[in-house]
Amino acid sequence: MQEKTNMLADKSVRLGLTISRGKRKVFKNNASKNTHITVQSDALKEVDSSTYLGRILENQGGRMQMSEPARVKHEQPSIS
């Protein structure tokens, strides 16, 4: 995983892209117990869940689970 992360960082620099420091996270997995994945010498924050496009992604026992997006109830305006 670290090799792929390094390759992505190198290619993004060549294309003039930057990787946002505030949004860099990685899901915890069995292989990352003692090693941290880094980008530009900064360790990525390990998380068990994240929200992407309104859906919650969760790591449950090594399997990725995606919840349905929350439904928003829209109230009809009342006419007096």
N, C-alpha and C positions, 0 to 999 in steps of 0.2 A: 504494500500500500504506500509506503514511503517513497518508493521509486516512482510510482505513478504520480504522486503528489509533487515530487521534484520536477518531473517532466512537464506537468501542467504549469507550474510556476515559471519554469524556464521559457516555455512557449508563450505564455502570456506576456512576459517582459519583452520578448522579441516583437510581439504584435502591438506593444504599447498599452497593454491592459494592466490594471492593478487588481489585486485580490483584496477585498475589503477586510480589514482586521476585525471589525466588529461582528461580522457575520460568519466567521470561520469556525465551524463545529464539525465534529466527527462522532458517529455513533460508536458507543462502546462495543467491543466484541472480545471474544475469548483470546485472540492473538495479541491484543493491546494491553494486557494486564501490567506488564512491566516496561513497555516501550511507548513513548509518546510520538505521535506523528507531528512533524513540524513543517511550517511554511515560512521561508525567509528567516530561519532561526527561532521562530516563535512556535511554541507548542500549541496545537489545536485543542480547544475545550472539548472534553468528552461528555456526551449527553446521552440520556436514555430515551428522550422524546424531543420532538421538534414540530413546528407548524410550517407547512408549505402549501401555498395556494389554498388556505382555509381548511386544510386537512391536517389532522394530527398523526404524525408518524411515530410509532413506538417500537422499541427494541424489546421483544418479549421472548426471553430464553434463546437468543441468537436468531430469532426470526423477526423480520420486519412486518409490522401490522399497520394498516392505514385505516383510520376512521372516516366515516362519511362527514362531509362538511356540515357545520352547524346550520340549521335552518333558522332564518330570521323571519319572525312574524311581523308583517306590516299591518298596522291598524288603518282602517278606512277613516278618513276624516268625517266627523259628524256634521250634518247640515242642520242648523237651528232655524 
